[in-house]
Structures are given as structure tokens and as C-alpha cells.
Amino acid sequence: MEQKHRNLSTKVVIRKQRRKRQKILAKDLFLDYAKNTTLHGLRYVAQNGLSVIEKLFWLLTFILSVALCFLLIRNVWMKWQTSPVIVSFSEKFVPVEMVPFPSVTICPDIKNRASVYNHSSEVSMLNHENNSYIEQYSNKNLSVDIMKALEKAQDIALICEVQQMYPTFSLDRQTGNATIVENILKVSPSVSDYIFHCAWRGVPAIDCSEMFSTVLTEQGVCFNFNSLAANEIFRQKNIQKQYNYSDASTASKYWSLDGGYQKNRGPYPRRGVISGSIYDLTVILQAPKQDPDETCNGGLKGSKIFVQHPADHPQSSLYYYASLPGQVSSVALKFNMISTSNSLKSYSPEVRQCYFQHERYLRYFKIYTSKNCRLECQANYTFEKCGCVWFHMPHNDSESICTVNKLDCIKKAIDEFTNEIFDDFVEDEPDPCLCLPPCDQISYDAEILKTDFNFSSIINQFQKLAEIDLSNLIESYDYSRIDIYFKEPRFASMRRSELFGLTDFLANCGGLLGLFLGFSVLSLIEIIYFCTLRLGFTLKKDLDQEKSTLRKDKVNDAETNASE
């Protein structure tokens, strides 16, 4: 028992001695490192012959340098995390041949053809002469024809400019179906009704219906040039199939949204061309001189022109260019292009502030653009607030189209939607729709010049030469002309790229460490060496010596016991 107690006491003593030796060894190792390190100033802390005050001065100086260095490294880190992306001008100009010619949407101010359906007269008759019809509508006591007439009058009101005249004509009908769009299409002008002539780069089209497609917008029925096919823009399986938002059917060819144009002839969408003596697109519009339905049309006879990317579903907006009868509108295009470096794909969309095509799924659209995204979000918001959508908004249910009775709700919802997005922008909060721009983006702008257009004199001259009576064309219509072309052969572009990559971050950190401490990669290896290999071998050597001493002590004890 006594022997066991003695052995235990011996082990405790040995352990304490070992810890004491290890502390001394660690201190000696640190002093050895301090004397031989390449870090500036640290060797003076351990140098022999210096006073305590001198050593303290150099120690405080070293600690201050380390603190200041890491403070600046923290600033570099924050910059890397918050602003790693920069948008700058590209060193090369982009020729117009590399970008699509814009999708051009022309919306007539004449919403309905009075020769087919005089909406103002129809509403006046139903309001005053046959007011009993409206009272009986909710009871379903009317004939099918009269009920359809009432509903048609209300449907056409959706595209009229002056809608203040219709509150007195109120049916108990909040939502409708695809019949609303059918009624609108029946009375709206067609391509052949409104477009007298069209030409692409001086080559006239035999039938402008082949060049222009019909599209539904907030303005009503409009005509579009150079848009992608509807089945390329929309997810057909997710939208209603009772009517078409666009009848564009020309599929893209030798072009992709990410890759641009291939080196083939005849691509689609049509591409730009260096401006020359021939306009890219020329359109002559005709508007009836005598239109008795001026109340519905708001007294307007011109057209609104919208330009957008071919991948955007054509939509109207407050930003448009006007074409008026008796005038030539020369539209000089320019584009703004932003491309994105592939090195940014590793960053989140929130950091780079854009989406690559595969990153953002839209329910109703195959192609992601910020305008398509915004339209879908607006449609969802309107349906949530009003229980229906405007006839031009994409939706999966054709039975949930808002009637004119829901116009106030729609306008209020759109106003709230706009204000909500603006408030989030002011408060620096994320966009609730998550409609960041695409990473490879092309937007279009234009300058417009107007001159007089006396098309009647041209027709008169043609009559004399061809000996054909064309007086009806002069007497019945006002004409306007639109010429669209690129203003310059090349435009400056922007590029979104890394402001701070990993290499830049390491270089900045290395520069700061070198400036304040004389630190390098070898300095790091030196620290690792002293903390691992050097420390490990030193401790191992000490343990080996301890074991050797213990063995010698045991041998001596055994010899002593044997002699006794």
C-alpha cells in the first residue's frame, strides 16, 4: 500500500515537472521565433541588451500595427461582401448587327370601327331609350340577343378612352369570360384596316398581316412587328387557352437570348443594320376621316408607338412615341446593352443584381425579362385584390376577366402595386416581385423627328400616271408615316463584372499585411512551422529525455535495492 502511494506521488511530481518544463520550452520557442521572425519589429521584443521600456515600446507598436492592419482588412472584407460587382463601360463598341431590331408595337387611338359597331350610340340608346333592359338584366328576363347586346356594350367600354360616361350603364356583372375578348376583337381595326403599307429595308410586304401580328394590350388591340412567337414567350400549359394574347407565330431562328446571333443568313428576330440611305422599317397608317364614335376614341386619331425587346411580351406604357395624321414620324433608335461576366455566376442574384435565364422561373412566361416578370406580378396582384384580371393580363382562368364594373378596383390595385414597389425602393427593401433585370440585357430608346406628310398628292400623281380612280382613298382616310432606323452604326455598351474577386481580396489583404507587418506567405508558413513541427519535435524530444531519465532512475533504484 505504501509502495503504491509512493508511486502515485512520484507520477504527480513528474507531471508537474513536465508541465513546468513545457512552459519553459514554449517560452523559449516563442523567444526563438521572435528573434528570428521576418515580421517587422517583433524581434526587438526578445532581443537581449534592450531595456524593458524599449521592449514595451516595440511590443505596443507591434500590437497597434496588427490592430490597424486587421481593421483595414475588415473594411476590405466588407467591401468584398457588399460591393463585389461593378458596372462599367466596355472597351468595345457594339455594332447594331449584333443586337435584334426592337419589337415595335403600334396602338391605334381609334379603338373600334364605327362602321362595324358605334359604341357611343349603342350605350346612349341602352341608357335612355331602353333603361328597362338594364333593370331586367339581373333577373334574366331578357332575350338572349338583348342580353348579349348589353354585355357587348359593356365589354367594348374596356378599350374606350373616355370611360367616365359608362358608370350610369351598370350591369350586375363583375367578371366575364373569353367572350369579352371576342367582342373587342370583332369591333377593333385589323392590320389590313389600319396599316396601308409596310416595308422592311425598302422591300414592301404584299400583305402586312404577314409582317405584323395582333396583340392585346392595355390600349386594346395593337399591332406588333418583330416579336418572338407566342409559344416561345408563354408557357402554354399554364395560361388559359380560350383566346390568344398574341398571334405572333414566327419562331426564332439562328438566335438565342444568351448566345445572340449565329453566322447565318435570314435570322429571326430581324437584326439591326448599319444606318444608311434606306430605313429599316417603314409603315404608312390610315385612319378614317369621318369617325362618328369619337367619344369612345377620346377624339384621337393618331397612334402610339412602343419599342421593346423581342423577348418582351408587347405591352403599352406611359412612355411612348406619337404618330399623328399628316405627319412623318422619323424614329431614330439607340440601344443600351449590359452584358455580364461568367465569373459572376457564383454570386447570388441579390449581390450581382440580375438573373441569368435559368435562375428565375415565371409561371406564365418561358423567357425571363424584367417586364414579363412585372406583368405577371401585376396580374397576380390584381387577381388577389379584385378576384379577376384585365383582359390583356396573362392568367390561367379565362372565366376571371374583369368587366368595366371592376375598372375602379383594377386601377386602385395597380396604383397600390406601384406605390408598394416605390415604397420598398425608397426604404431600400427587396423588390416584392423579385423582378431584377436579366444579366444580359438590351433596352431601347429613341429620338423622334416630325415633318409634314402629304400622301394625298402622291396618290393624285399615281392616279394620273396609272389612270386609276383612287379618290376614295383621299376622301376617306388621313395618312401618317413612320420610319424607324438605328441612329448610329455602333453604340457603347456596359459590362457587369467583378470589382473584387478572391484574387483581388487576397492581394489587398497581402498588401496591407506587408505594409504594416512585413508579412508574406513565407511568414505564414513560418508561423505554422513554429506552432506545429518545431513545437511538436521540441516536446517530443523533451518526453524522450524524460523517459530516458526515468529508465536510468529505475535501473539505479534496482541496483541499490539489490546491493541492500
RABEL-V81852 format. One record per helix or strand. SS is the DSSP state (a for helix, b for strand). FROM is the first residue (numbers start at 1). LEN is the number of residues. Records with the same first field share a line. If there is no record, write none. Layout:
BEGIN
SS = FROM-LEN ; FROM-LEN
END
This chain:
BEGIN
a = 2-35 ; 43-4 ; 52-31 ; 96-3 ; 119-11 ; 131-7 ; 144-16 ; 164-3 ; 179-9 ; 191-4 ; 208-3 ; 230-4 ; 294-4 ; 342-5 ; 349-4 ; 357-3 ; 370-17 ; 404-23 ; 455-12 ; 471-6 ; 502-16 ; 521-43
b = 85-11 ; 100-1 ; 103-6 ; 175-2 ; 195-6 ; 203-2 ; 212-6 ; 220-6 ; 234-1 ; 246-1 ; 253-1 ; 255-2 ; 260-2 ; 268-1 ; 271-1 ; 281-8 ; 303-6 ; 321-3 ; 327-14 ; 355-1 ; 365-1 ; 389-1 ; 401-2 ; 438-1 ; 441-12 ; 477-10 ; 490-9
END
